[in-house]
Amino acid sequence: MIVLEMKAVVKPSQCAAIDDAIRTVQFIRNKALRLWMNAKREDRIDKYSLNKYCALLAKEFKFADELNSTARQASAERAWSAISRFYDNCKKGVKRKKVRNAAGYPKFQKNNRSVEYKHSGWKLSENRKKITFTDKKNIGTLKLKGTRDLNFYPLDQIKRVRIVRRADGYYVQFCINLDVREYAKPLEPSKKCVGLDVGLKIFYADSDGEMVETPKYYRQAEKRLNRLNRKKSKKFKGGQPQSNNYKKARKRYARKHLRVSRQRKGFVQREALRVIRSNDLVVYEDLNVKGMAKNSKLAKSINDAAWSIFRGWLEYFGYKYGKVIVAVAPHNTSQDCSSCGEKVPKSLSTRTHVCSHCGYAEDRDVNAAINILKKGLSTVGHTGTHAWGEIPSGLAGYVLPN
């Protein structure tokens, strides 16, 4: 599925109704998780058992009955998603740190921010500029703002609708089941291929020698964020927020973080699309970003660089426009000479590659990008390649740029 997002224009009464629906979703999800935790070995708790449990909760609690039945089921599915992920991690042998946190043991939600409806509980207007939620939560009709035209997509392809609460308001997301390649304008073949080496100072360097600097949005906003965080902390007294001033300070702090994340996401989208439009084959390193971010000295810079998001959008646009995307192992791409292939050991502080065997000199990142491209060209079409032939499961649910 792809996800189209539009801003919702809401009244204060509607804000309260949406917040109530979101709290109900969190309650049902946590109750379903508690049912699984308390179940005995002989009790078989599966996805369908949790869906049936939603009906029992609706009979017992009035506020749960006010929520649409498909929204209750979607809440139970969130709990089952966490449970099944835990089972998968156990099968894969994920290392355990704590008994209750073993292999990603499911946790209770405390700050849920969305409510999801399936095929019922909502209705679009004729011009599809408004949406009405028909359950007993009294959310009512919300006006939708955005450049996306929902008339472009058949109504039966909209499988789910979410209301998402963010620091700057409420958004409505439409999960649409379609093949993005059917709606994409074909691109002319560029007859080019490129290798990409990502970094912290340089966002990426390609095999043609082009370099794109990292904008470092978080680093630029860090001073302002710390100031807002201190102001927020000063209004937090006695272990509990005492006034509306704390809530206002918290919102200002959250809005600033939201702005930084949107700046980073927009930059990554533009760069990924530019690379895909300019090349028919794109090769990049298959980095373990999650493991690298465990380095306490580099974690902030690695997260600010957004390598994983960049890779995700490369894969999405590559699939959409029919380009070949290949991920290769990152081993020795910086150490090997791209000219003669000999290994030239160097530290991270050495930014220029100078080969002692053949005398080849090049920027460290460009040399690595050339090695990455060579690896990709040697694996294309072979068994075990990471070239995408169909849309990856990780791309399902990407929120498209408005």
N, C-alpha and C positions, 0 to 999 in steps of 0.2 A: 504494500500500500504506500501511496504518497500522502503527505499531510499538507493541506492548505490551511493557512491561519489568517484570521481576520479579527480586527479589534472590535470589541463590543461596546456600544454606548449604553450605559446602565444608570438607573436611578438609585438613590440610597436604599429604598425598600427592596429593590432587586439585588443589590449587593448583599443585604442581610439574608435574602432567600438563597442566593448562590453559596454563601458561606455555610449556611445550615446544611445544604445538600452535600457540600464537601466534607463537613464534619460527620455526616451520616455515612458517607462512603468510607471514611477512615474507621468509624465504629464497626461497620460490617466486616471490613477487611481484617481488623484485629480480632474480632469475635471468631471469624473463620479460622484464623491462625491458632487461636487458643483451643478451638475444638480439635485441631490436628495435634497440638502439643499434649493435650490431656487424654487422647485416644489410647486405648490399650493395644497390645500387639495384635490381638485377634480381630480388632475393629479395622476394617479396610476403609480408610479415608482417601477418596480420590476427588477429582474435579467435579464429578456429578454429585457426590455427597455434599460438597460445599455449596453447590447450587441449590440443592434441596434444603439445606440449612438456612438459606436466605429467606425462604418462605416461612419457616418457623420464627425467625427473627421479626418478620413483618407482622406476624400475629401477636407477638409478645410486646413489641415496642411500636407505639403509634408513629413516632417520627421516622422509623424505618419503613413503615407501610406507606408513608407519604411519598417516598422516592419510587420512581418507576422501576418495575420489576427487572427490566434489562440492565438498568444501572446497578441494581443490587447484584445481579449475576456478574457484571463486569468487575465489581468490587471483590467478589469471591474469587474471580479468575486472577486478580492481582495477588491474592494470598497464595493461590495454587502455583502461580509463576515463581514466587519466591521459594516455595517448597520443592518444586521440581528442579529448580536451579541448585538447591542444596543437595538433592539426590544425585544430580549429574556430577557435581563437584566431588562427592564421596566416591563415585565410580571411577573418576579420573585420578583419585588419590591426591587431591589438593592438600597441602600441608596444613596442620591444625595448630593454632596458637593458643586458643582457650577452649574449654570444654563446651561452653554455651555458644562460642563463636566458631565452632569447628566447621571448616569448609564452607563458610558463608551461611551459618545457621540463621534462619529467618528471624527478623526483628519486628517488633511492633512499630507501627507508624506513629509519629508525633506531629509532623508538619505536612500533612497531605495538602496539595494545592490544586487538585483537579477532580472533576466528576465526569464520568464517561457514560454515554447512552449508546445503545445499539440501534436496532431498526425501528424502535418505537420510542415514544416519549418526547418527540420533537417534530416540528413541521415547518418547512420553508415557505415563504410567501411566493406569490406568482412571479415576481421579478427577482426573487432570490436575494434580496437585499436585507431581509429580516428573517429571524427564526423565532418560533414560539415553542416553548417547552410546556407540555400539556400535563405533567404530573401534578401532584398535590403540594409541591413545594412552593408554588405560586411565584415562580421565576418570571413567567409571562413572556412578552415579546421583546427581543433584543434587536436593535438596529446594528447592522454590520458595516464596518468601514474597511476599505482596502481596495487594491487595484485588481485583485483576482475576480474573475467573472465565473460564478458557479453555473451559469447557463451553458457553459462550454462542456460540462460533464453531465452524462445521464444520471437521473436521480437514483436509479437502482444501483449505481456504482458507489454511492456514498454508504459505507458500511457502518461507520461509527462517527459520533459527534462528541467532542469534549469541550467542557468549559474549563479554562485554565486561569488561575489567579496569579498575577505577577505584581511586581512592585509598582508598576505604572498603570495598573488596571486589569481588566478581564479580557480574555481572548477566547474565540470560538475556533476550534480546530475541526476540519472535515477530513476523515480518513477515507480516501478514495482508492478503490481497487481497479487499477488499470496498468497497462504496459506503457511506460513513458516513451518508448521508442516509436509507438504509433502516432504520438502527437509531436514528435521532434522534427524540426526542419533538417533535412540531410545536409551535411557539410561536405564541401569539396575536399578530396584527398590532398593533404599537404605534402605527401611523399617524404616526410621527415620522421626521425625517431630521436628520442632524447632520454638521457639519464638524469635523475635528480638526486642530489645529496642535501639533506636538510641539516640545519645547524642552529646554534643559539644566536650568534652575532649576525650571521647571514641566514635569512629564512630558508632559502635554497640556492644552490649553485647548479647549473645544468652543464651538460657535456659540451655545449657550444661556447662556454665561457661566460654566459650571462649570470649575473648575481642579483638577487632581490633581498634587500635588507629587511630585517625583522622590525616591525613598527613598535613592539614592546608597549602595548597599550596599558597593561597593568602597571608596569614600572613608571610610566608617565603619570598615572593617576594614583600611585601609591601614597604620596604625601597627603593628597586630598582625602583618600579613603581612611587613612590613619586618623586624620583630624576629625572626620565625621564619626568614626568609631569611638574616639575619646569623648566626644559630646554625647553620644548615645549612652556610654557607660556612666557618665556623671548623673544621668537622669534615672538610673536604675538603683533604687535604694531598698535596703532591707531584704534583698533576695527576690523581690517581686517588683514588676513595673507599677509605679504608684500613680502615674498621671498620663494624660494624653500627650504630654510633651515627649515622653519616652517613645510612644508609638510613632509620633511624627519624626523624631530623630532616627528611629529604626527604618522608616520608609525612605528617608533621604539617603541613608547609607545603602539600602538595598537598591535604590534607583541608580546610584552611581556604579555599583557592581554590575547591574543589568546593562548599563550603557557600555561598560568595558567589554563585556562578553559579546554584545552585539557588534561592536567595532571589530573585534577579533574575528567573529564569524563572517562578517561582510568581506573583510580583507581576504580571508581564506577562500571564500567562494569565488571572488573575482580572479584570484591567482590560479585556482584550479581550472576554472573555465577557460582562462587565457591559454594555459598549457595544453588543454585538450583540443582547443580550436587550432592550435599551431602545429600539432604533431599527430601522427597516426599511431605511433607506438610510444608509450611512456613507461619507463622502468624506474622503480624506486626501491629503497631498502625496506625490508620487512622487520622493522624495529620493534622491540619489546618496550614500548613507551611506559607502560605501567610499572615495569621493573626498574626502568631508568629513573622514574620519578621518585623512587624510594631513597635516592641520594639527597640527603637533607640540604646539601650546599647548592644543588642544581635544580631541585624540585620546582621552585617558583619560576625559574626561567624556562624550564621544560614545559610546564603547564601553560605559561604565557605564549610559548611558541606555537602551540596548538597543532602538533604534528599529526595526531590521530584524526582530528577534524579535517585537516588538509587531505589526508589519505582517503577518508570517507567520501569527500566530495570529488576527488579524482576518480574514484571507482564509480560514483553515481553518474557523473558527466560522461565518463568513458563508456559506460553501459548505454546511456541515453543516445549518444551520437555514434555508437558503433566503433569506438576506438579500442585498441588493445592495451590493457593495463597489466603490467607484470611486476610482482614483488619478488625480490631476490634476497638471499642471505647477506647480512651486512659484514660478514667476517673479512677482515684485512682489506676492505675497499680503500681505506685511507693509507694503509701501509704499503701496499703494492704499487709499483711503478706502472703507469698506464702505457708507457712506451715499450719497455723491455720485459715487464712482468716480474722483475726481481723485487724482493721484499726490502723496503727501506724503513726501518723502525724510526718512529718520531713521537714526541710527546704532544699533548694537546696544545701547548703553548707555541709549537712550531707551526706557523701558518703557511709556509712555502715548502712545496715538495721539490727537493733537489736530489736526483738519483746519482749515487756514487758509482754506478756501473756504466750507465750510458750518458750521463750528464744532462738528462732531461730536467728542465725546471718549469714548474707550473704552480699555480695556487693550489693549496692543499685540497680545498673543497671541489675545485674543478677536476683535479686528478681523480678524486674519489668518484665524481659523477661519471667520468669516462669509464672507470672500472665497473661501475654499476651498469652502464649501458652495455658493455661487453658481456657481462654476466647474463643480462636479460636476453640479448640476441642469441646466446648459446643455449638458452633453455626454452625459447618460444617453440611451441609445437611438440615438446617432449613431455613424457609422463611426469607428473609432479609439478608442472609449472603452475604459477598463480595467476595466469592470464584468465580474465573473466569471460566465460562463454555465456553465462546467464546471470541475472541480477543476484548479487550476494544477499544472503538473508540479513546481514547487518545493515543493509540499506533500507530495509522496510521500515517505514515510519519516519523518514527524514522530512523535516519541515522545510518546504521549499521557500526560497527568498520571495518576498512579496513584490 
